[in-house]
């Protein structure tokens, strides 16, 4: 980042130090504009520099947040793969046959329950396809998995005010049905 040009006698506020900064630009020529205009220009330059510094810090913060999100997603994928592999190995080690050649009742029930849980989790994960989100007239409609609009394509709620009372307006996208 470029060093700020600061007149002699001013404080280096960006570094937040109490050390006076020596002149870092040549003194003004004698035929320069009056000091009042120069002061405004200096204030404008300082405001621009502060704004630029704030923007750079914000950009750096957003970049770091994106990098953290990317690393967390990669870690979640690795953990899910490891869990799937462990579950597969555990399923291979389960003795499914009893002495008389039939599966024990409680093992069968437990496996059915686990299969149902797994199927529900997979259905939620796999539901993110083209049918779950649509755009129309600049409004995004998403299929809701819970709440009063379960299974319907609904826009994000917007707060509206009618007669001094606040309401949430949802738009529901549906295919026409003729009775």
N, C-alpha and C positions, 0 to 999 in steps of 0.2 A: 504494500500500500504506500502511496506517495506521501512524503512528509508534508504536512500542512505549512503553508507560507504564513508566518505570523510576524506582525510588526514588532519593533523593539518596544519593550515595556508591557506587552500583553502577556496574559497567562496562557499556558498550554493546557486548555481545559480538557482536550481529548485524552491526554495522558493522565489527567487528574493529579498533576504534581504541583507542588508549591514553588518550584524552581522557575525563576524568570527565564524566558527564552531569549537568547541573543538574536539580533537581527539576522533574518535568513533571506532577506531580499534587499537589493540596493535601495538607498534612500531615494526619495522622489526628487525629480529635477525641480528647479526654481519656477519654471513656467507651468507647473502642473495646475490642475483645476483646484478650486478652493478646498480647504480641509473638510468642509461639510459634506461635499460630494464624495470625497475619498472615504470618509467615515461610513457613509451609507453603503458604498461599494464593498468596503471591508466587512460590514455586517451581513450584506447579501452573500458574499463569498463564504463567510463563516457558517451561515445558515445552510448554504448548498453543501459545504463540506460535512456538516453535522448530519444532514439528511442522507448524504452519500454513505457516510460511515454507518448510520442506522440501517440503511438498506443492505449494505454488505454484511453486517452482523446478522440480519434477519435471513438473508439468503444462506449464510453459513449454517444457521440454526435449522432451517428447513432441510438443507442437504444432509445434515447429521441425523435428523429425525427420519428422513427417507432411508438412509443407510441402516439405521437401527431397525426399521420396519422390515427391510429386506433381509437382514440377518435373522430376525425373529421368525420370519416366514420360512427361511431355510432350516432353522432349528426345528420348527414345528413339523416340517416335512420329514426331516431325519427321524424325529421322535415317533411320528406316525408309522414310518416304514419299520423302525425297530420294534414297535409295539405289534404291528401286523406279523412280523417275522416271529416274535416271541409267542404270539397267540397260535400261529400255525405250528410251531414246534411243540407247544403245550398240547394242542389238539392231537398231534401225532402220538404223543406219549400217553394219552388217556386209554386205559383198558376198557374197551366197550363190550367185551363178551364175558359173561359169567361162566360158572362151572357147567351149567346145564346147556350152554350154547345160546342163551338169550341175553339181551341187554338188561342190565338192572334198571328198574323202573325210575329211580330218582335221577340216574345219569341221563336217561332219555328226556325227562322233564327239564332238567337243567340245561341240556343242550338246546332244546326247543326254545326255552326262555332266552338263552343267549343269542340264538339265531334271530329271534324276533327283535331283540334290542339292536343287533347288528343291522338287520334289514331297515329298521327305522332310521338309524344313523346314516346309512348309505342313501336312503331315499331323500333325506334332507340335504345331503351333500350333493347328490346327483341332480337335484331339482333345478339347479342353475343352468338352464338351457334357454333357447330362444323363446319358449313359451312363458317364461317367468318374468320377462320385462319387455315392454313395448313402448315406443315413442309415438305420440300423435300431437301435432300442433305445438311442438315444443314442450309438451308435458310428458314426464316419464311415469309410466304405470308399472307397478311391481306386484307380483302375486304374493299375497299375505299368507303366512303359515299359521298365524294365530290371531285372536281378536275377533271383532264382530264381522270382519270381511274375510274370513278364512277361505282360501281357495280362489278369491276374486282378484282381478287386476285393479289396483287402487293407486291413485296419485298420492303424493306426500300431502299431508294435511296442511292447510293454510288457515290462519286465524282471521276471521272476519268479524265485524261489529255490526249488529243489527239492533236498532233502537237502544243503544247504550249497553247492550250485552254482548259478550264475546262468545263466539262459536268456532268450532273447527270444521272446515269444509273439506270433505274428501270427494274426489271424483272417481266413480267406478266405471271401468270399461267393460262392456258386456256385448256379446253377439246378440243380434235381434232374435227373439223367439216369438213366433206367431201362434196364437192359440187356436 
